[in-house]
Amino acid sequence: MKELTLRNFEHLVFDEKGAKLIKFYSKTCPLCINLKELLTPLQEKFNRVTYYSVDIDREKELAQLFIKDGVPTLYYVDSSGIEEVPYPYSNPSKKTGYRKKDLVSFLRSKEHNEQVRKKD
């Protein structure tokens, strides 16, 4: 997973072609550590996506632009734009972190949409 900084963000995210998944994280966040373990096998399965990460403790300006409710936060970027990956909660009062099944479903839907766009 490539590290994004304020300096390289625009070039790598908006100028480079292809789909990207951007993880905003903190090294001290337990949910962020769990997310890293979830994303590792998904990088192989969904290898048409380029995976990036942003350490919010080092890249405070980027964090201020993108983080609304804390970390971890994921964004998906492709030719249709940028969107925040929905963050599931099993209980509204307790954050549980991203779940593998939800991430797989999200990435599959994006993969399918891209295939449909290419056929048109």
Buried (B, 14 or more C-beta within 10 A) or exposed (E): BEEBEBEEBEEBBEEEEEBBBBBBBBEEBEBBBBBBEBBEEBEEEBEEBBBBBBBBEEBEEBBEEBBEEBBBBBBBBBEEEEEBBEBEEEEEEEBEBBBEEBBBEBBEEBBEBBEEEEEE
